[in-house]
Amino acid sequence: MELAKADLHISVSDPVSASMTFLNEIASRFPEAVSLAAGRPYDGFYDTADLNRYLGRYVDYRSAEGLSPDAVREQLLQYGRTNGHIHDLIARMLAEDEGIRVPAEAVMVTVGCQEAMVIAIRGLCAGPDDVLLAAEPCYVGVTGAARLVGAEVVPVPEDEDGLSPRSLTRVAAAVRATGRRPRALYLVPNFSNPSGVSLGIERRRDLLAAATAEDLLVLEDDPYGLFGLDDSPRPALKALDRDRGVIYLGSFAKSCFPGARVGFLVADQTVRDGDRRALLAEELATVKSMLTVNTSAIAQAVVGGMLVECGFSLRAANREKIRFYRRNLRTLLAALDRHFPEPFRSPR
């Protein structure tokens, strides 16, 4: 049987959605090339010996907690809890590094942050009139995720300081005027992909206030927050969230290694069903169970061992990487200043 590509879902033929596959293939074909197109970590930081060490640290940690050898074996080698078995360790890491304090049950462990996006968008956009707002320019992964589940994405343009509350309010009103419902806002507040803009603290607070006023949940994606040029405080939106209006999307791709394919979402919102109350993360487990059943228990254990080893601080675990990436970035910026004309020089 031969199929016409035009008869397949648009996500198959969409060139924007295909860009991630293209970038991975290019990196494999030309390993010596330095690509600025993808957030691909430096290979020199990884050693296969780390896998056994991290796995052993995790097993020792759970055993010290009182888990029997049979229980450890079942946790690692059987189907497991849909929302993951290192949720408690991730909750400790978030409190240590970001000042985000949520119950462990509010954490869902996902197959990379990409799955977290799909689950969040699928869960929130319930009908054809529900719309996802997204900072423009936007990370291709979230637009592709929305396309997979049939959710419309409406751009909210950034200015030189990032996404502004005024633009958010204006776009949300325009969407409502057409009879549609703006359901959530996606943004990357630290080093936004692809613009590179980071939101100032006051703008972060103002943006949260605007989202609350517009009855919007915020999907905060923070893959690069550890790797700035300095140690200036950049509080996560979730750390500033007083109304439980932020769903935090996280990944261990840059801070541990991409091959683990472990990410997570934090959804501590309350969901009401008659007299019953539950956390949104627990309700979204139904969506995840139909996508991947659960995240690889072995990959979770490797990441969990890394968290145990670093005292539940990704900042501590990544000190060498942070120094390395800062040095590379300063070298690149200096070269751009030296070789490009004035209008294209980096800001000082």
N, C-alpha and C positions, 0 to 999 in steps of 0.2 A: 504494500500500500504506500502511495506517495501522498503527502499532505502539503497543502498550500500554506505557506507561512502566514498569509493574510487571514487564514481561518483560525490561527492560534491567538491566545490572549495577547493583548497589547504589550504586557510586560516582557514577552518573549522577544519582540521585535524593537522595542523602544531603545534607541541608541544611548540615551542617558542611563538607563538601567544597566546596559551592557558595559558601561565604562569601567565598573569595578572588576569585572572579569578580564577586560582588556589590560588593565594596569597590572594585575597579578601575572598574566601571561607574559607581558613585556619584561617584568622583573625576573621571571624564570629564564627567559631567552637570553637576556643580557645582564647577567649578574654583576658585571663590573661597572655598569652604568650607574650614575648617581641621578636618581629620579626625584624631582621636587613635586611630582603630581600626586603621590600617595603617601599616607602616613605610615610608612613601613619602617619599623625599628631596625637598628643596626644589628646585624647578625653576630658581631663579635662579642656581644654580651651573653650569648647563650651557649650552654654546654649540656650535652645529653646526660652527663653525670648528675646534673641538678635534678633530673626526674626522679631517680631512685632516692636521692637524699630528701627531697620534699615529701615524697610518698611515705618514707619512713618516719619523718617528723610528724606527719598527720596521724599515722597509725599510733605512734607513741602518745600523742596528745589525747586522742580519743580513748586509748587504753587507760591513761592516767585519770581520765574522767570517770572511769568505771565501766566502759563498754567492754563486753567479753570478746574473746577472739572470734567466736561464732558471729556475734553481732557486727564486728568490724568487717568480717568477710562478707556478710550479707549486704552491708552498707555499700561496699565497694564493687561487688560482683553481681548484684541482683538489680532488678528494677527497683527504683527507690521513690522517695517522696517527690512528687511532681515539682514542687517549688525548691527542691535542692536540699542538700545536707550540710552545706557550709554557710547557711544563711546567718547563723549566730556569729560566725567569725567575721563575716562581712559587716554585720551591724557593729561589732567592736572596732573594726577598722575605720568605719565612717565616723564613729564618735571620736576616735583618737586623732584622725587626720583632718576632719572637716567640721567637727562640732555638730554633726548631724546625729541626733539621738532618736532612734525609732526602735520599736520592738522587733526582735528577730523575725517574727511572723510577717512583718511588713516587707521583707526582702524576698524576692524571687530570683533564683539563680537561673540564668538563661544560656543558650548556645550563642555566645557573643552578644554584643550590644545590639546587633542587627535584629536578632529574634526579639529582644526586649521592645524595640520599636514596633515591630509587627504586632506583638501582643497588645501593647498599649493602644495603638491606633485601632486595632480590631475591636478591642473592648469598649473604647470610648465612642467611636463613630458607629452608632447603632442603626442609623437609617440613611437613606439616600440624600437627605438634606443636611446631614451633619458634615461639617467642614473642618479640616485641620488648617490652622494658620501657621506659617513658617517664615522665619527670618529670610530675607532675600538680599544677597545670594545665599543659596541653601545647600547643605550637604546632600549629595546625590542619593545617599543611602536611605534617607527618610522619605524622599519623594518616591523612590522605588518601592519602599515598604508600603506606602500609602496606595500606590498603584496596584500592588498585589492584592490588597483587600478591597479595592474599589472605592477608596476614600478620596475626595477632592482636596487638593492642596491650594490654598490661596496665599500668595506672597505678601509679606509685610516688609517694605523696603527699609534697609539700614541707612543711617547717615554716618558721618565720620566718627561718631562716638558709639555706633552700634544701633541696636533696635531702640526706638524711642516710644515712650508711653503714648504720645500724641498720635504717632502713626498706627499703633496698635488699636487705639480707640476709633480712629477714623476707618480703618479697614474692617473692624468688627461691625461697625454701624452699617457700612456699605453691604456687607454680607447679609446682615439681618434684613436690610431693605429689599433684598431679592427673595425673601421668604426662606432662606437657609439659616442654619444654626451653627455659628462658630463654636466648636466644642473644646478645642485645646490649642495651645501655642507651642511650637517646637523652636528651640534655639540652643546655640552653643555659646554660653556667656564668656568662656575663656578661650581666646584665640580661635574665634569662629571660623569654621571651615565653609567656604574658602576665603573669606575676606580677611581673616586674621585679627579682627577687632575684638577687644575685651571690654566688657562693660565696667564702668566705674561703680563704686559702692552706692552712691546716691541714686544713680540710674537703676541699679538693681532693685533698690527699695521701691522706687517710683513705678517701675515696671510691674513688680508684684502687686502693688496697690491697684494699678490699672487693670491687671488681669482679674483680680478679685472683683473689681467694680463691673467688669464685663462678664462675670460668671464663667471664666475660662480656667481650665486646668493648664498648668505649664509643664511641658516635657523638657526637662533640663538634661542636656547631653554634655558630659564633661570628660572627654578622652584625653585632653591635653593639659589639664589644670596644673599638673605637677611640674611642667617643663617650661616655665617662664624664664625670661632673662634675669629676673631678680626674685627676691623673696617677699615682694610687696603683698600684703594681705588681699586676697581675692575670695571673699566668702562665697561659698556655694549659695545659689538661690534657695536651696533646700534648707541650709543653715539659717537663713533669714526668714523662712516660711513660718508664719504664726497661725495661718488659717488652714494648714494642710492642703494647700492649693498646688503643690509642686510634686510631680512624679520624677524622681531622679533616675537617670539612665547611666549605668557605669560599665566599665570594661577593664579587663586585665590584659588586653592585647599589647598596650604600650608599657605597662608597669610590670608585667610578669613576662609573658611571651604570647604572640598571636596564635601559635599552634595549639594552645590549650583550648581555644574557642570557648572561653568562659566570660560571661558578662552577667549583669544583674539589673533589676529595677527595684526601686523602693516606692511602694504605693501604700501609704498609711491612712488613706482616706477611708471613711466609714461608708459602707454600703448597707442600706436599709431594705429589708424584704419582709414586710409586715411587722411583726414584733422582733424579728431576728436582725442582729447587727453583725457585720463581719468586715474585715479589712479588705480593701480593693485587691491587694496582692493575692489574698486567698481566693477571691472570686475569679480573678483572671487565670487561676490554675486550670480551669476548664478549657480555656483557649490553648494554653501551653500543652495540655495533655493531648490535644488533637494535632499539634504541630510536631512535637519531638518526644512526646511521652515524658521524658525527663532529660536533664542535661547529664552528659557522661559523668558517672560517679567517680571514675578514675581521674578524669581531668579536674573535677572539683577537688579531689583529695590532693592532687599536686599543687593546685593554687592554695588550698587550705594549709598545706605544709609550709609554703612560702610565707603565708600570713603569720603562722605560728613562729617561724624562724625569725621574722623581722619584728616581733613584738606587736603585731597587728598595725604596723605603720608602713604604708607604701612610701611615704616620704623618706623614712629611714632606709628602706630597702633600695631606693632608687637614687641615692646621693651621687653615686658614680655616674649613672646615666644622665642625671641632671647637669652635672659639671661638663660632661662630654657634649651634650646637645647645646648647652650654652656656648661653649667654645666654637662649635661648628657654626652656630647661628651668627655669632659675632664675626667670624671669618667671612661668611657669606655677605653680611650687611656691609662690611668694609669693602669687599670686592665690588658690590653693586655701587657704592658711593664712588669708588675709584674709576669704574669703567662706564657708568651710565651718566647721561647728562643731568643737569640740575633738577628738572621736574620729576625725575624718577628716583631721586635719592631717598634713602630711608629717613624717617622722621627722627629728630634728636630731642 
